């Protein structure tokens, strides 16, 4: 078992909270509109878009962490979360979900 540098761990955790707090707005839109789209029976496209944007976290985190360290991981999580919110909002506003039969 190794020892944990609590000062570094605390710094990294605080950095994560600062970065991810910005993405909370986008995540809120994602949760609201993805749920609304699903309730309307419009599930396939939101699922595909959400899955692809979530999968994009892996290469983005790998790339950005090589550039800016652990901050790159937090940025990748935040950017993809906000992107999912934008995508779900766009799908809702576009209105194709209205044609679905439940």
C-alpha positions as CSV (number, residue, x, y, z in Angstrom):
1,X,0.0,0.0,0.0
2,X,1.2,3.5,-0.9
3,X,0.8,6.7,0.9
4,X,-1.5,9.5,-0.4
5,X,-0.3,13.0,-0.7
6,X,-3.3,14.7,0.9
7,X,-2.2,18.2,-0.1
8,X,-2.1,17.1,-3.8
9,X,-5.3,15.1,-3.5
10,X,-7.1,18.0,-2.0
11,X,-5.8,20.3,-4.7
12,X,-6.9,18.0,-7.5
13,X,-10.3,17.5,-5.9
14,X,-10.8,21.3,-5.6
15,X,-9.7,21.7,-9.2
16,X,-12.3,19.1,-10.2
17,X,-15.1,20.8,-8.3
18,X,-14.2,24.2,-9.9
19,X,-14.2,22.9,-13.4
20,X,-17.2,20.6,-13.2
21,X,-19.3,23.3,-11.5
22,X,-19.3,25.1,-14.8
23,X,-20.7,22.0,-16.6
24,X,-23.6,21.6,-14.1
25,X,-25.7,24.0,-16.1
26,X,-25.3,21.9,-19.3
27,X,-25.9,18.7,-17.4
28,X,-29.1,20.1,-16.0
29,X,-30.4,20.8,-19.6
30,X,-29.3,17.3,-20.6
31,X,-31.2,15.6,-17.7
32,X,-34.3,17.7,-18.3
33,X,-34.5,17.4,-22.1
34,X,-33.3,13.8,-22.4
35,X,-36.0,12.8,-19.9
36,X,-38.6,14.9,-21.7
37,X,-37.6,13.4,-25.1
38,X,-37.7,9.9,-23.6
39,X,-41.2,10.6,-22.1
40,X,-42.3,11.7,-25.6
41,X,-41.1,8.3,-27.0
42,X,-38.2,9.9,-28.9
43,X,-35.4,7.8,-27.5
44,X,-33.1,6.4,-30.2
45,X,-31.4,9.6,-31.4
46,X,-30.9,11.1,-27.9
47,X,-29.4,7.8,-26.8
48,X,-27.0,7.6,-29.7
49,X,-25.9,11.2,-29.4
50,X,-25.5,10.9,-25.6
51,X,-23.5,7.7,-25.9
52,X,-21.2,9.1,-28.6
53,X,-20.5,12.3,-26.6
54,X,-19.9,10.2,-23.5
55,X,-17.5,7.9,-25.4
56,X,-15.6,11.0,-26.7
57,X,-14.5,11.6,-23.1
58,X,-11.9,8.8,-23.3
59,X,-9.8,10.2,-26.2
60,X,-10.3,13.8,-25.1
61,X,-9.2,13.0,-21.5
62,X,-6.2,11.1,-22.7
63,X,-5.2,13.9,-25.1
64,X,-5.9,16.9,-22.7
65,X,-4.3,15.2,-19.7
66,X,-1.1,14.8,-21.7
67,X,-1.2,18.6,-22.3
68,X,-2.4,20.0,-18.9
69,X,-2.3,17.0,-16.6
70,X,-5.3,16.0,-14.4
71,X,-7.1,19.2,-15.4
72,X,-7.4,17.8,-18.9
73,X,-9.6,15.0,-17.5
74,X,-11.9,17.4,-15.7
75,X,-12.1,19.6,-18.8
76,X,-13.0,16.5,-21.0
77,X,-15.8,15.6,-18.5
78,X,-17.1,19.1,-18.4
79,X,-17.0,19.7,-22.2
80,X,-18.8,16.5,-23.0
81,X,-21.4,17.1,-20.3
82,X,-22.1,20.6,-21.6
83,X,-22.2,19.3,-25.2
84,X,-24.8,16.7,-24.3
85,X,-26.9,19.5,-22.7
86,X,-26.6,21.5,-25.9
87,X,-27.5,18.5,-28.1
88,X,-30.6,17.6,-26.0
89,X,-31.8,21.2,-26.0
90,X,-31.3,21.4,-29.8
91,X,-33.3,18.1,-30.3
92,X,-36.1,19.4,-28.1
93,X,-36.3,22.8,-29.9
94,X,-36.1,21.1,-33.3
95,X,-39.4,19.4,-32.4
96,X,-39.1,16.1,-34.3
97,X,-40.1,14.4,-31.1
98,X,-43.7,15.7,-31.7
99,X,-44.1,13.1,-34.5
100,X,-43.4,10.1,-32.3
101,X,-46.2,7.8,-31.3
102,X,-46.1,6.4,-27.8
